[in-house]
Amino acid sequence: MRNSTLHGVIEAFATETAMVLCAETASGAEIPFELVDAAGGPRGRVPLYCYRPLTGVFIRDRLGLLSGLPTYAPAVRAVSGLEGVDAYLRQRGELRIPPDRRECADAALRTFLSVLYADRSEFAFDPDRFEAAYDELEQALYEGRAVTTVVAPLLGIAFDRDTTEVALGEGLSLVRGDTFDDAPPDAIWGDVEEPHVLIVLTVAQDRAAPAPVSVARVRFRRTLTALRLFERGGFALGPVAWTRIDAGSWRAVPLGGSGRPRLTRRIPVEQEDELRAFCNLVARRTPRGGEAVWALSRFEMGCERLAPFEALTDYLLALRALLEPEGPASGRLAGRLAAICAKPEDRAEVAERTAHAISLERAVIAGLAPAQPGVDALVDELSEQLRALLRDVLCGHLEADLCAVADDLLAEAAA
């Protein structure tokens, strides 16, 4: 096995498919057969015939049912992100290779099931047959190529007990460390008893090509950004990643600092699809430049401060870039922020709290600890408002010109 992530999602899909197809035959669905001449003796002998089950036809007629299974989408995403899928289809005698990667992955999964259950009249899952069919698939996908894996601990996040992996697409996934075969122990275990969640990138490439560590750094960091916008929490990447080729030895490589985790956030099962979709959206829609990108980088600087109070200036600078281009002397930040982030009846209170946060900025710059209680909660509130603004801009729920949005709301309230 060269790609444990692919093996896992394909096996889960095949296992669930077996249960569904067994239920179909148990409820009375019949597998079509064809009559095959089995004669192999001397001429003149009476021909012998046998019935061969057309399991491929039976499976094809139920693709709509199988594509609705929870394990189908992760399997399609895992296959569609790989090169060599067309080679597998040609090897299995497919005459038409779909040009679209998603359609090609659909065809590959359908073909894989046909191979798995070829000439069988029942659909109980057979581990030996599965491994043989998977070996053929993997050999076609990676012929003449090497599978390079890069892993790193993703701190501050945890999964529900029944979740082992969340596939993000294009070879990237989040895996519970204790379920990742042969992962470096230092990547799995830290200061707490619960295993780390690993962020894993799997890439098929020529053996002579360098390990895709730079690609992994970019994609890992982009996923970290998406997590910080998706959910409140103290997410961070471990300082070290590990890489290996096929089943070779792991090699440690520096990843760079990204702050310290504070509060571990557990992602429930019902939020996994939303997280996956949001990570893909951030990867597609993050702008290349402008105030939003600068504000996003400042937001992340604040997320990486050791103490919440130290992050106050980062959050205020980000908010000024978005809402106060006239400069701090204009005094318009508090009112504009309240106009967008608060209900009309709560705007005065939110504006007052924002103004209070601004008044504490000089203390942060001077390195003075806040004297009054509740300052960390005030900074956290400001952080959540900034996170909501950035998230809504990236998702397209708010126009990028937030000043115009706020001024329109204030004009409506005045009218």
C-alpha angles and dihedrals in degrees: 000000000000102000113041093180092055091044091053098050093043092049092049091051093046092049093050091044090054091055093049095047091046089053090050094054092042089056091055105272109147126218111228117238136201128210112242127193104237097178113131104155134094122313116274094036115128107263118250123217134197135187117245117197114235095219091159090061091045091052094044091054089056100045091112090057094044094047089060093060116112091237095052099076095051090049092051092047092050094049097041091058093060132087118227098048090119089052089056092050092049090048089055092051100258108160098195119053111195112234093216115084093221093051089046090054090048090053092047093053091047090050091047091055091048089054092045093054100030114151092358126127095198132049108216110144111259113195094200093052090046093053091049092050092045092049089055091049094048093046091054092046096049104030107151092356136100128228112229118195126195119188134180134170114259105208129206096033132096136178132222113267094258094050117091101162142013110198112211097185138252093059096310123118144154112235131184102245099229090057096052108098116237095353116162108271091226089059093051104043131049138151095315130065095239115085119248122254108243125216106217131193118191118190130178111213144143113295092238093055118103119254110275094240094136090052090049092051091054095045094043091050092047090052090049089053090050092051092051090052094041100053139010110254148105100269122173142158122243113252093241132054128190128218136187140170116238107316095335128125121298117250121200118229129180115255103183131244124293104172131268126294115245112171120026111226118205115213109214121220093250090058097052097089090047091051092049092050092046094051090052091047093052090049090054102037107037103121121235097230146346136085094311093057092047091047090049091054090049090049090054091048087056091049089056098052116113094229127034093230090058089059095059095094091048092054094045092050090051092049092048090053089055103035112017112046089152089070135253092288090070091066093211100123098086095050095045093047092050091048092059102032103038138058114252092256092051099044097095092053094046091048090050092051091048091051089051090052090051090052089057093056094089090056090055092049090049091050093242121149114234113261098204124069123245097044094120089054089051091052090047090053090052090049092053092050091051091047091052092050094049093045093050092048092050092046092049095243091120131037114252090239096076093170090063091046092052095044091051090052092048091048091052091050091050092049 
